Amino acid sequence: MADAWPRILAGFRSELAWRSRLIAELGVQAALSTLHPSISWNDTVMQIEDRKDLDIYPGDAGLTLMPSALWTGRPLLARHPDRSVLVLYPALTPLPLIDAPASDPLADLLGHTRAAILKLTFTGRSTSELARELGVTAATVSGHTKVLRAAGLIVTARRKGCAPLGDPAG
C-alpha cells in the first residue's frame, strides 16, 4: 500500500473537497443523492435500492460519509456504537489497482503535465505543492495554470504566504 498511498490520499482529498463544495453550494441532499446511482429521495427520506428492506434512522446521532477509493459497489451502511450511521461509498475517482497503460484523452488533448495540474486543482493545492507532487518546477506549474485560468478551467485564490489553486470553474 505504501506505493499507492499518495494516490489513495489524493483521491480521498479530492472527493472531500468536491463533496464539501457541493454541500456548500447545493445543500446536503444534493451531496447525498450523488453518492451512488442507487440513491434517491422521497421527501426527506434517503432511499438506497437494495435486495432487502432496511430502515436506518440516525436521528440526532449523526451521519458519517466515508469515500473509498477501493470500493465500487453500492453504499455500505453501518451503525457506530454511539448510534450514528456510517455510509461508505465509492469515491468519484476510484483507485486503479494497477497503473493502466490506456490512453488518457484529457492528457492527449492538453498534455500530461497540464492535465495532471487540472485534475489536482480539485484539492486546492498551492503552486509549490503541485510542483513537488508532479516533479516539475514552480515556474512550469505557473505557466500551465496561467493557460488553464485563461481558458476558464480553473480559478485561483491567494492565501497569506502562498497562492493556492482553487477549484475548477463550472
SEDREN-814923 format. One line per field, with one value per atom (N, C-alpha, C, CB): residue number from 1; residue in one letter; atom name; x, y, z. Coordinates in steps of 0.001 Angstrom, whole numbers, m for minus. Glycine has a CB too. Example, Ala and Ser with C-alpha at 12.3 -4.5 7.8 and 13.67 -1.06 7.14 Angstrom:
// residues 2
num	1,1,1,1,2,2,2,2
residuo	a,a,a,a,s,s,s,s
atomo	N,CA,C,CB,N,CA,C,CB
xx	13190,12300,13200,11308,12850,13670,12900,14084
yy	m5690,m4500,m3300,m4473,m2250,m1060,30,m598
zz	7800,7800,7800,9046,7080,7140,7870,5725
This chain:
// residues 170
num	1,1,1,1,2,2,2,2,3,3,3,3,4,4,4,4,5,5,5,5,6,6,6,6,7,7,7,7,8,8,8,8,9,9,9,9,10,10,10,10,11,11,11,11,12,12,12,12,13,13,13,13,14,14,14,14,15,15,15,15,16,16,16,16,17,17,17,17,18,18,18,18,19,19,19,19,20,20,20,20,21,21,21,21,22,22,22,22,23,23,23,23,24,24,24,24,25,25,25,25,26,26,26,26,27,27,27,27,28,28,28,28,29,29,29,29,30,30,30,30,31,31,31,31,32,32,32,32,33,33,33,33,34,34,34,34,35,35,35,35,36,36,36,36,37,37,37,37,38,38,38,38,39,39,39,39,40,40,40,40,41,41,41,41,42,42,42,42,43,43,43,43,44,44,44,44,45,45,45,45,46,46,46,46,47,47,47,47,48,48,48,48,49,49,49,49,50,50,50,50,51,51,51,51,52,52,52,52,53,53,53,53,54,54,54,54,55,55,55,55,56,56,56,56,57,57,57,57,58,58,58,58,59,59,59,59,60,60,60,60,61,61,61,61,62,62,62,62,63,63,63,63,64,64,64,64,65,65,65,65,66,66,66,66,67,67,67,67,68,68,68,68,69,69,69,69,70,70,70,70,71,71,71,71,72,72,72,72,73,73,73,73,74,74,74,74,75,75,75,75,76,76,76,76,77,77,77,77,78,78,78,78,79,79,79,79,80,80,80,80,81,81,81,81,82,82,82,82,83,83,83,83,84,84,84,84,85,85,85,85,86,86,86,86,87,87,87,87,88,88,88,88,89,89,89,89,90,90,90,90,91,91,91,91,92,92,92,92,93,93,93,93,94,94,94,94,95,95,95,95,96,96,96,96,97,97,97,97,98,98,98,98,99,99,99,99,100,100,100,100,101,101,101,101,102,102,102,102,103,103,103,103,104,104,104,104,105,105,105,105,106,106,106,106,107,107,107,107,108,108,108,108,109,109,109,109,110,110,110,110,111,111,111,111,112,112,112,112,113,113,113,113,114,114,114,114,115,115,115,115,116,116,116,116,117,117,117,117,118,118,118,118,119,119,119,119,120,120,120,120,121,121,121,121,122,122,122,122,123,123,123,123,124,124,124,124,125,125,125,125,126,126,126,126,127,127,127,127,128,128,128,128,129,129,129,129,130,130,130,130,131,131,131,131,132,132,132,132,133,133,133,133,134,134,134,134,135,135,135,135,136,136,136,136,137,137,137,137,138,138,138,138,139,139,139,139,140,140,140,140,141,141,141,141,142,142,142,142,143,143,143,143,144,144,144,144,145,145,145,145,146,146,146,146,147,147,147,147,148,148,148,148,149,149,149,149,150,150,150,150,151,151,151,151,152,152,152,152,153,153,153,153,154,154,154,154,155,155,155,155,156,156,156,156,157,157,157,157,158,158,158,158,159,159,159,159,160,160,160,160,161,161,161,161,162,162,162,162,163,163,163,163,164,164,164,164,165,165,165,165,166,166,166,166,167,167,167,167,168,168,168,168,169,169,169,169,170,170,170,170
residuo	m,m,m,m,a,a,a,a,d,d,d,d,a,a,a,a,w,w,w,w,p,p,p,p,r,r,r,r,i,i,i,i,l,l,l,l,a,a,a,a,g,g,g,g,f,f,f,f,r,r,r,r,s,s,s,s,e,e,e,e,l,l,l,l,a,a,a,a,w,w,w,w,r,r,r,r,s,s,s,s,r,r,r,r,l,l,l,l,i,i,i,i,a,a,a,a,e,e,e,e,l,l,l,l,g,g,g,g,v,v,v,v,q,q,q,q,a,a,a,a,a,a,a,a,l,l,l,l,s,s,s,s,t,t,t,t,l,l,l,l,h,h,h,h,p,p,p,p,s,s,s,s,i,i,i,i,s,s,s,s,w,w,w,w,n,n,n,n,d,d,d,d,t,t,t,t,v,v,v,v,m,m,m,m,q,q,q,q,i,i,i,i,e,e,e,e,d,d,d,d,r,r,r,r,k,k,k,k,d,d,d,d,l,l,l,l,d,d,d,d,i,i,i,i,y,y,y,y,p,p,p,p,g,g,g,g,d,d,d,d,a,a,a,a,g,g,g,g,l,l,l,l,t,t,t,t,l,l,l,l,m,m,m,m,p,p,p,p,s,s,s,s,a,a,a,a,l,l,l,l,w,w,w,w,t,t,t,t,g,g,g,g,r,r,r,r,p,p,p,p,l,l,l,l,l,l,l,l,a,a,a,a,r,r,r,r,h,h,h,h,p,p,p,p,d,d,d,d,r,r,r,r,s,s,s,s,v,v,v,v,l,l,l,l,v,v,v,v,l,l,l,l,y,y,y,y,p,p,p,p,a,a,a,a,l,l,l,l,t,t,t,t,p,p,p,p,l,l,l,l,p,p,p,p,l,l,l,l,i,i,i,i,d,d,d,d,a,a,a,a,p,p,p,p,a,a,a,a,s,s,s,s,d,d,d,d,p,p,p,p,l,l,l,l,a,a,a,a,d,d,d,d,l,l,l,l,l,l,l,l,g,g,g,g,h,h,h,h,t,t,t,t,r,r,r,r,a,a,a,a,a,a,a,a,i,i,i,i,l,l,l,l,k,k,k,k,l,l,l,l,t,t,t,t,f,f,f,f,t,t,t,t,g,g,g,g,r,r,r,r,s,s,s,s,t,t,t,t,s,s,s,s,e,e,e,e,l,l,l,l,a,a,a,a,r,r,r,r,e,e,e,e,l,l,l,l,g,g,g,g,v,v,v,v,t,t,t,t,a,a,a,a,a,a,a,a,t,t,t,t,v,v,v,v,s,s,s,s,g,g,g,g,h,h,h,h,t,t,t,t,k,k,k,k,v,v,v,v,l,l,l,l,r,r,r,r,a,a,a,a,a,a,a,a,g,g,g,g,l,l,l,l,i,i,i,i,v,v,v,v,t,t,t,t,a,a,a,a,r,r,r,r,r,r,r,r,k,k,k,k,g,g,g,g,c,c,c,c,a,a,a,a,p,p,p,p,l,l,l,l,g,g,g,g,d,d,d,d,p,p,p,p,a,a,a,a,g,g,g,g
atomo	N,CA,C,CB,N,CA,C,CB,N,CA,C,CB,N,CA,C,CB,N,CA,C,CB,N,CA,C,CB,N,CA,C,CB,N,CA,C,CB,N,CA,C,CB,N,CA,C,CB,N,CA,C,CB,N,CA,C,CB,N,CA,C,CB,N,CA,C,CB,N,CA,C,CB,N,CA,C,CB,N,CA,C,CB,N,CA,C,CB,N,CA,C,CB,N,CA,C,CB,N,CA,C,CB,N,CA,C,CB,N,CA,C,CB,N,CA,C,CB,N,CA,C,CB,N,CA,C,CB,N,CA,C,CB,N,CA,C,CB,N,CA,C,CB,N,CA,C,CB,N,CA,C,CB,N,CA,C,CB,N,CA,C,CB,N,CA,C,CB,N,CA,C,CB,N,CA,C,CB,N,CA,C,CB,N,CA,C,CB,N,CA,C,CB,N,CA,C,CB,N,CA,C,CB,N,CA,C,CB,N,CA,C,CB,N,CA,C,CB,N,CA,C,CB,N,CA,C,CB,N,CA,C,CB,N,CA,C,CB,N,CA,C,CB,N,CA,C,CB,N,CA,C,CB,N,CA,C,CB,N,CA,C,CB,N,CA,C,CB,N,CA,C,CB,N,CA,C,CB,N,CA,C,CB,N,CA,C,CB,N,CA,C,CB,N,CA,C,CB,N,CA,C,CB,N,CA,C,CB,N,CA,C,CB,N,CA,C,CB,N,CA,C,CB,N,CA,C,CB,N,CA,C,CB,N,CA,C,CB,N,CA,C,CB,N,CA,C,CB,N,CA,C,CB,N,CA,C,CB,N,CA,C,CB,N,CA,C,CB,N,CA,C,CB,N,CA,C,CB,N,CA,C,CB,N,CA,C,CB,N,CA,C,CB,N,CA,C,CB,N,CA,C,CB,N,CA,C,CB,N,CA,C,CB,N,CA,C,CB,N,CA,C,CB,N,CA,C,CB,N,CA,C,CB,N,CA,C,CB,N,CA,C,CB,N,CA,C,CB,N,CA,C,CB,N,CA,C,CB,N,CA,C,CB,N,CA,C,CB,N,CA,C,CB,N,CA,C,CB,N,CA,C,CB,N,CA,C,CB,N,CA,C,CB,N,CA,C,CB,N,CA,C,CB,N,CA,C,CB,N,CA,C,CB,N,CA,C,CB,N,CA,C,CB,N,CA,C,CB,N,CA,C,CB,N,CA,C,CB,N,CA,C,CB,N,CA,C,CB,N,CA,C,CB,N,CA,C,CB,N,CA,C,CB,N,CA,C,CB,N,CA,C,CB,N,CA,C,CB,N,CA,C,CB,N,CA,C,CB,N,CA,C,CB,N,CA,C,CB,N,CA,C,CB,N,CA,C,CB,N,CA,C,CB,N,CA,C,CB,N,CA,C,CB,N,CA,C,CB,N,CA,C,CB,N,CA,C,CB,N,CA,C,CB,N,CA,C,CB,N,CA,C,CB,N,CA,C,CB,N,CA,C,CB,N,CA,C,CB,N,CA,C,CB,N,CA,C,CB,N,CA,C,CB,N,CA,C,CB,N,CA,C,CB,N,CA,C,CB,N,CA,C,CB,N,CA,C,CB,N,CA,C,CB,N,CA,C,CB,N,CA,C,CB,N,CA,C,CB,N,CA,C,CB,N,CA,C,CB,N,CA,C,CB,N,CA,C,CB,N,CA,C,CB,N,CA,C,CB,N,CA,C,CB,N,CA,C,CB,N,CA,C,CB,N,CA,C,CB,N,CA,C,CB,N,CA,C,CB,N,CA,C,CB,N,CA,C,CB,N,CA,C,CB,N,CA,C,CB,N,CA,C,CB,N,CA,C,CB,N,CA,C,CB,N,CA,C,CB,N,CA,C,CB,N,CA,C,CB,N,CA,C,CB,N,CA,C,CB
xx	810,0,859,m924,2092,2927,3076,4306,3258,3419,2131,3867,997,m293,m840,m1296,m253,m810,m967,63,10,m192,m1419,1057,m1662,m2847,m4125,m2759,m4099,m5273,m5608,m5036,m4603,m4802,m5272,m3507,m4694,m5109,m6560,m4194,m6950,m8334,m9294,m8482,m8909,m9724,m9901,m9082,m8793,m8862,m9680,m7455,m9534,m10320,m11808,m9896,m12150,m13557,m14113,m13706,m13370,m13837,m13992,m12871,m13039,m13118,m14333,m11839,m14555,m15703,m17009,m15635,m17110,m18350,m18631,m18244,m17599,m17781,m18313,m16458,m17753,m18225,m19682,m17331,m20033,m21402,m22366,m21496,m21985,m22824,m22992,m22212,m21903,m21965,m22837,m20566,m22747,m23464,m24889,m22708,m25125,m26431,m27132,m26281,m26421,m27036,m26696,m28511,m27034,m26714,m27436,m27074,m28688,m29458,m28790,m30907,m28296,m27606,m26338,m27272,m25605,m24368,m24651,m23592,m25682,m26012,m26590,m26995,m27370,m28002,m27001,m29095,m25821,m24797,m23773,m24085,m24014,m23081,m23063,m23440,m24230,m24325,m25653,m24208,m25713,m26958,m28115,m26709,m27838,m28906,m29597,m28347,m29126,m29686,m30719,m28571,m31857,m32891,m33508,m33983,m34384,m35031,m36540,m34597,m37203,m38654,m38949,m39287,m39252,m39445,m38136,m40628,m38065,m36838,m36170,m37141,m36568,m36029,m35079,m37176,m33854,m32902,m33159,m31433,m33284,m33538,m32386,m34896,m31922,m30872,m31465,m29581,m31536,m32078,m31190,m32197,m31818,m31093,m32049,m30495,m31523,m32363,m33217,m31514,m32851,m33608,m34030,m32780,m35081,m35551,m34811,m37082,m34307,m33590,m33848,m32054,m34371,m34613,m33583,m36057,m32889,m31895,m32234,m30435,m32353,m32672,m31545,m34030,m30674,m29582,m30063,m28548,m31235,m31753,m30728,m32172,m30549,m29584,m28177,m30025,m28007,m26693,m25712,m26833,m26195,m25312,m25093,m24008,m24456,m24185,m22757,m25191,m21968,m20588,m20478,m19613,m20009,m19782,m18308,m20189,m18038,m16658,m16437,m16346,m15750,m15454,m14373,m15008,m14479,m13476,m12961,m14053,m11653,m11045,m10975,m9646,m11248,m11142,m12496,m10384,m13559,m14895,m15653,m15689,m16279,m17001,m18462,m16318,m18927,m20312,m21275,m20394,m22456,m23469,m22931,m24799,m23464,m23016,m23236,m23756,m22291,m22379,m22780,m21022,m23665,m24150,m23747,m25674,m23390,m23059,m23455,m21537,m23676,m24030,m22881,m25367,m22439,m21405,m22031,m20754,m21213,m21753,m22534,m20631,m22204,m22928,m24250,m22047,m24646,m25889,m25818,m27032,m24699,m24570,m24384,m23373,m24643,m24607,m23403,m25914,m22720,m21606,m22093,m20376,m21830,m22129,m20796,m23137,m20372,m19158,m19579,m18361,m19029,m19459,m18248,m20396,m18414,m17284,m16951,m17593,m15681,m15231,m15435,m13731,m15550,m15764,m14617,m15963,m13413,m12255,m11648,m11203,m12180,m11647,m10197,m12492,m9481,m8069,m7913,m7353,m7246,m6960,m5949,m6415,m6165,m5266,m3890,m5862,m3830,m2547,m2604,m2236,m1455,m1426,m1804,m33,m2872,m3331,m2540,m4847,m2075,m1338,m2254,m475,m3569,m4528,m4305,m5965,m4715,m4576,m5493,m4884,m5034,m5829,m6241,m5035,m7530,m7951,m7656,m9425,m7799,m7515,m6025,m7935,m5167,m3722,m3374,m2932,m4092,m3854,m4204,m4673,m5247,m5683,m4798,m7114,m4526,m3831,m2340,m4473,m1901,m542,m591,418,323,272,407,1357,1346,1548,354,2815,m134,m1271,m2525,m1541,m2738,m3891,m3773,m4010,m2572,m2364,m2618,m939,m2158,m2394,m3889,m1656,m4603,m6051,m6745,m6625,m6387,m7010,m6709,m6532,m5491,m5099,m5654,m3606,m6141,m6669,m7948,m6921,m8574,m9774,m9496,m10328,m8263,m7935,m7323,m7000,m7264,m6802,m5335,m7610,m4496,m3059,m2413,m2368,m1325,m555,339,293,895,1814,2995,2306,3536,4676,4298,5192,3105,2659,2500,1338,1917,1759,3125,949,4034,5365,6050,6225,5983,6614,5970,6507,4639,3936,4173,2451,4274,4438,5901,3711,6816,8231,8642,8578,8008,8346,8640,7189,9081,9380,8097,10388,8162,7028,6733,7307,7773,7578,6793,8940,7062,6315,4844,6908,4586,3204,2529,3160,3214,2639,2271,3623,3128,2830,1587,4009,1469,298,m977,516,m880,m2078,m2520,m1822,m1576,m1940,m2814,m675,m2437,m3210,m4569,m2429,m4596,m5853,m6798,m5580,m6243,m7040,m7604,m6192,m6789,m7235,m8341,m6046,m8301,m9329,m10591,m8785,m10557,m11723,m11893,m12962,m10845,m10937,m10615,m10014,m9883,m9587,m9695,m8175,m9809,m9711,m8651,m11104,m8048,m7045,m7467,m5652,m6937,m7192,m5900,m8343,m5650,m4431,m4727,m3863,m3787,m3801,m2548,m3874,m2573,m1408,m212,m1677,813,2038,2109,2221,1018,1087,m100,1144,m50,m1138,m1648,m669,m2593,m3082,m4027,m3789,m4116,m5054,m6432,m4611,m7452,m8821,m9447,m9653,m10738,m11479,m11678,m12828,m11769,m12048,m13364,m12106,m13422,m14628,m15705,m14349,m16967,m18071,m18497,m17728
yy	m1197,0,1268,m6,1177,2374,3085,2005,2324,2949,3617,1914,3032,3560,4643,2433,4776,5697,7138,5694,7724,9103,9232,9581,8224,8273,8090,7202,7200,6995,8284,5846,8898,10134,11269,10534,11383,12426,12226,12429,10988,10703,11028,9253,10687,10968,12477,10348,13220,14677,15330,15274,14839,15380,15166,14732,13989,13671,14583,12196,14747,15599,17055,15515,17542,18919,19102,19303,18168,18285,18162,17216,17195,16971,18176,15670,18763,19956,21124,20350,21307,22392,22164,22504,20922,20583,20878,19109,20517,20795,22300,20166,23043,24495,25168,25090,24704,25368,24865,25202,23553,22988,22304,22017,22106,21508,20038,21666,19535,18170,17154,17937,17423,16476,16256,16985,17305,17175,16354,18556,16574,15827,14349,16415,14068,12676,11956,12609,12646,11983,11641,12861,12228,11928,10907,13204,10298,9297,8047,8924,7683,6450,6458,5173,5856,5829,5121,5160,4275,3561,4425,2317,5659,6537,7470,7350,7583,8525,9146,7820,10110,10811,10714,12276,10537,10583,11571,9145,12796,13893,14110,13590,13798,13994,12665,14775,11593,10266,9835,9233,9513,8988,7498,9268,7038,5625,5055,5429,3879,3182,1858,2969,1678,431,m725,496,m1778,m2964,m4142,m2801,m5350,m6538,m6695,m7761,m6070,m6216,m4856,m6962,m4842,m3606,m3391,m3645,m2192,m1839,m364,m2145,m63,1324,1724,1518,2810,3328,4781,3182,5112,6470,6995,6523,7824,8331,9302,9005,9932,10888,11958,10178,12225,13240,12678,13852,11372,10744,11138,9222,11457,11923,10912,12300,11405,10620,10900,10949,9851,9990,9467,9239,10317,9906,9538,11036,8347,7879,7410,6731,8251,7810,6729,9006,5826,4778,4734,3411,4789,4678,3221,5302,2302,876,195,186,760,155,753,371,m95,404,m28,m64,m723,m1202,m190,m2487,m684,159,672,m628,1792,2279,1224,3576,1134,217,1027,m540,473,1161,395,1335,1108,506,1487,142,971,1817,1785,1347,2966,3091,2800,4518,2474,2240,3429,1901,4656,5834,6052,7087,5104,5092,5959,5561,6619,7362,6357,8378,6819,5937,6269,6054,5230,5363,4940,4506,5785,5447,5412,6479,4203,4023,3947,2735,4809,4884,4979,6089,4589,4673,6121,3902,6457,7806,8009,8028,9264,9564,9089,11045,9133,8669,7481,9810,6270,5107,4852,3871,4266,3984,2750,3785,2872,1649,808,1987,m476,m1337,m1427,m2720,m1222,m1151,55,m2478,582,1684,1160,2361,1687,1241,1956,1494,1217,1854,2532,839,2494,3061,4558,2791,5055,6466,7309,6709,8490,9446,10545,10026,10593,11584,13025,11439,13329,14690,15004,14870,14041,14233,14314,13087,13538,13615,15003,12543,15612,16936,18052,17172,18017,19119,18894,19381,17664,17307,16741,18541,15854,15143,16063,14105,16993,17866,18784,18696,19409,20323,19565,21053,18370,17559,17168,16295,16799,16439,17638,15904,18808,20025,20305,21239,20210,20440,19476,20288,18211,17209,17474,15809,17899,18107,19391,18117,20307,21563,21346,22566,20174,19896,19973,18524,19777,19766,21063,18644,22080,23391,23430,23830,22774,22784,24094,21610,24429,25608,25258,26132,26279,26071,25217,27416,25494,24723,23268,25342,23035,21664,20905,21659,21563,20918,20589,21827,21532,21317,20135,22584,20082,18997,17652,19262,17607,16354,15854,16535,16773,16382,16298,17356,16746,16674,17666,15290,18847,19904,21172,20139,22225,23480,24268,24326,25172,26055,26934,26929,27319,28136,27362,28588,26071,25236,25182,23809,24966,24931,26271,24588,27364,28703,28928,29784,28486,28629,27854,28169,26634,25821,26387,24372,26839,27376,28681,27598,29446,30671,30340,31441,29310,28894,28333,27840,27492,26911,27985,25878,28985,30097,30934,30980,31210,31998,31267,32295,29939,29154,29009,27778,29521,29440,28079,29771,27270,25929,25887,25003,26870,26955,28408,26383,28571,29890,29784,30382,30891,30892,31857,31263,31596,32468,32598,31919,33763,33982,33767,35398,33087,32945,33616,31437,33989,34627,33688,34998,34157,33390,32489,32586,32248,31423,31699,29949,31179,31349,29983,32172,29383,28042,28091,27412,26970,26849,26551,25749,27125,26887,25778,28146,25564,24522,24901,24272,23879,24166,24943,22856,25858,26641,25781,27872,26147,25466,24364,24981
zz	0,0,0,1198,430,547,m796,1097,m1877,m3189,m3660,m4210,m3308,m3749,m2818,m3858,m1632,m632,m1126,587,m1819,m2299,m3215,m3048,m4070,m4940,m4144,m6027,m3146,m2298,m1566,m1292,m968,m215,m1125,499,m2314,m3259,m3679,m4498,m3942,m4303,m3172,m4697,m1952,m770,m588,489,m687,m524,m1633,m498,m2856,m3970,m3742,m5294,m3296,m3016,m1930,m2593,m847,247,m196,1426,m980,m1462,m2359,m2218,m3274,m4186,m3426,m5285,m2515,m1746,m850,m886,m253,592,m220,1265,m1410,m2282,m2688,m3541,m2978,m3350,m2206,m3754,m1000,168,347,1444,220,408,m643,370,m1895,m2976,m3175,m4243,m2996,m3316,m2148,m4419,m1047,126,306,50,1490,1868,978,3328,650,m158,m1525,m344,m2135,m3424,m3276,m4003,m2199,m1982,m1736,m805,m967,m671,m1883,482,m2683,m3828,m4919,m4401,m4882,m5889,m5400,m6296,m4249,m3742,m4616,m2313,m5159,m5954,m6710,m5042,m7907,m8682,m7973,m10002,m6999,m6296,m5244,m5640,m5046,m4020,m4639,m3326,m3973,m4398,m3150,m5278,m3378,m2275,m2395,m2235,m1274,m1169,m48,m887,m444,504,1263,1494,2534,3305,3658,4579,2981,3269,2149,3438,2520,1557,1408,1996,157,m105,m929,m842,m523,m1251,m1713,m364,m3034,m3578,m3160,m5123,m2654,m2243,m2315,m812,m2163,m2212,m970,m2396,107,1349,1876,2406,2642,3263,4569,3501,4723,5935,6196,5814,7357,7740,8780,8284,8499,9437,9713,8877,10965,11378,12254,12128,11690,12520,13587,11655,13353,14324,14638,15600,15895,16325,16473,17638,16222,16420,15324,16465,14133,13079,11973,13657,10925,9730,9305,8584,9083,8642,7224,9589,6311,4933,4788,3924,4243,4097,2659,5108,1844,478,481,m391,m478,m601,m2028,m189,m2176,m3493,m3929,m3493,m3022,m3320,m3503,m2223,m2974,m3054,m4235,m1728,m5064,m6235,m6263,m7492,m5237,m5207,m4609,m4427,m4244,m3600,m2267,m3389,m1794,m485,600,m115,1504,2636,3861,2872,4655,5844,7090,5792,8124,9410,10504,9499,11675,12812,13814,13475,14207,15236,16604,15210,17599,18941,19495,19885,19050,19550,18800,19424,17948,17176,15916,18045,15662,14416,13271,14482,12060,10896,10016,10086,9555,8631,7247,9090,6245,4860,4117,4205,3743,2968,1504,3416,672,m721,m1638,m938,m2910,m3842,m4169,m5132,m4079,m4438,m5936,m4045,m6345,m7759,m8629,m7951,m8096,m8853,m8120,m9041,m8382,m7677,m8059,m7973,m7155,m7353,m8233,m6001,m9354,m10113,m9331,m11547,m9309,m8553,m9196,m8419,m10507,m11200,m12125,m11998,m12474,m13420,m14798,m13445,m15337,m16647,m17734,m16818,m18730,m19808,m20819,m20506,m20561,m21509,m21678,m21044,m22806,m23131,m22252,m24614,m21898,m21146,m22120,m19913,m22520,m23518,m23107,m23784,m21809,m21355,m21533,m19870,m21194,m21376,m22857,m20708,m23686,m25129,m25658,m25869,m25087,m25523,m24979,m25098,m23675,m23013,m22791,m21707,m22858,m22457,m21044,m22534,m20724,m19446,m18233,m19405,m18262,m17106,m16886,m17284,m17949,m17811,m17360,m19147,m17894,m17479,m16011,m18355,m15570,m14167,m13263,m13951,m13661,m12874,m12782,m13499,m13892,m13894,m12944,m15316,m12995,m12121,m10649,m12499,m10341,m8948,m8349,m8841,m9165,m8609,m7825,m9721,m7925,m7138,m5645,m7490,m5251,m3828,m3336,m3539,m4197,m3745,m3368,m2584,m4093,m3802,m4233,m4496,m3577,m3959,m5146,m2763,m5772,m6884,m6446,m7438,m5284,m4764,m4529,m3459,m3968,m3726,m5036,m2950,m6037,m7342,m7958,m8294,m7894,m8461,m7787,m8316,m6469,m5714,m6067,m4193,m6110,m6390,m7814,m6157,m8765,m10163,m10593,m11049,m9732,m10062,m11137,m10502,m11123,m12074,m11282,m13112,m11965,m11272,m11036,m12081,m10076,m9803,m11015,m8564,m11747,m12952,m14012,m13524,m14135,m15079,m14685,m15137,m13388,m12898,m13158,m11385,m12873,m13087,m14546,m12633,m15449,m16872,m17275,m17701,m16771,m17102,m16464,m16646,m15217,m14567,m15220,m13070,m15749,m16459,m17665,m16905,m18423,m19597,m19174,m20415,m18136,m17658,m17132,m16564,m16451,m15929,m17075,m14988,m18083,m19239,m20008,m20178,m19991,m20671,m19822,m21025,m18590,m17709,m17054,m18480,m17046,m16476,m14988,m17211,m14491,m13066,m12626,m12751,m11325,m10716,m9627,m10139,m9310,m8252,m7168,m8802,m5987,m4847,m4071,m3944,m3549,m2771,m1303,m3007,m659,792,1312,1237,2544,3146,3027,4635,2344,2220,1014,3413,282,m902,m1803,m529,m2986,m3952,m4385,m5182,m3612,m3943,m5135,m2734,m5781,m6889,m6332,m7886,m6925,m6489,m7286,m6608,m7070,m7763,m9215,m7087,m10082,m11483,m11615,m12300,m12542,m12734,m13362,m13600,m13080,m13718,m12884,m15071
